[in-house]
Every structure is written in C-alpha cells, then in structure tokens.
C-alpha cells in the first residue's frame, strides 16, 4: 500500500467516527443568542445580566446613560431598590407603560424570569 492510500484511509476513518453535532435548545428561552453570549461572558468576567441584555433587543430602546425610547438604565437604577427586582423582571416579560411615560415597553414573553432578573440585577449595579 502506498502512503497516499494510507492517508486516504485515515481521512475516511476519521470522518466516520465523528459524532453528530447536537444543538441543545432551552425550552424556556425564545431567543437562544443570550444563552450563548452568557457562556462567553462568564469567561470574560462580564456581568451575566449585561451579556443577556446585549444578546436581545433591549439596546434598541435603552442606553446605559441616555434616554432613547425608554429610560436610561442609570435612571432606572436610581429610581428603584433591590426590593423592586421581582417587579421589574415581570415588567420586562409582560411589557407595559406608565412609570416613565406613555410609550410602552414591548413584552418579552419567551424570556425566563431567571434571565430577566439577571438583567435587572445588572441594571441595579449602575446605581450612582
Ligand atoms: C420597544 C422598546 C423597548 C425595548 C425593546 C425594551 N424596553 Fe425596557 N422600556 C421601554 C420603555 C418605553 C420603558 C418605560 C415604561 C414605562 O413608562 O413604564 C421601559 C422600561 C424599562 C424598565 C423600567 C420599568 C419600570 O417600570 O420602571 C426596565 C428595567 C427595562 N425597561 C428593561 C428592559 C430590558 C432588560 C429590555 C430587554 C430585554 C428592554 N427593557 C427592552 C422600552 C423598551
């Protein structure tokens, strides 16, 4: 057998032994991006809540330090205390208006309460 035949055999046997790639999905999360980013962020030492926020649509309406469609995250942090985390997490999931004006926040129905709370916990770290 010449060496090219050996190489060819090695390549064939290697490709046969590969396991199919499993795509794990979390049933309680509508957008899978944040979950992937959260894993990256843990390695980078970033707050998991921030990674989740960056992975969804929040930043189209919110900035950390300036009003866009919704209040800045610093304003939110200044207005509330840690006792409001539960309420704010529900508000992110259900959407709603009235606390800052008449423009409503869109609901995020597929988001888990756990992830919503992590986002609020990050927002609370911005308190001045
Ligand atoms: C379509 C625009 C929009 C998007 C997208 C959006 N928000 Fe909001 N958000 C708003 C508006 C408008 C308000 C003010 C609601 C009010 O007046 O009660 C708000 C309010 C909030 C508040 C304060 C709630 C309160 O009752 O004071 C938090 C916390 C918040 N948003 C977090 C988030 C997070 C986290 C995300 C991403 C998952 C997000 N928002 C996505 C528009 C948006």
Boltz pocket constraint, residues with backbone or C-beta under 6 A from the ligand:
constraints:
  - pocket:
      binder: B
      contacts: [[A, 53], [A, 56], [A, 57], [A, 58], [A, 59], [A, 60], [A, 61], [A, 62], [A, 69], [A, 70], [A, 71], [A, 76], [A, 88], [A, 91], [A, 92], [A, 96], [A, 97], [A, 98], [A, 99], [A, 100], [A, 101], [A, 102], [A, 103], [A, 104], [A, 105], [A, 106], [A, 108], [A, 116], [A, 119], [A, 120], [A, 123]]
      max_distance: 6.0
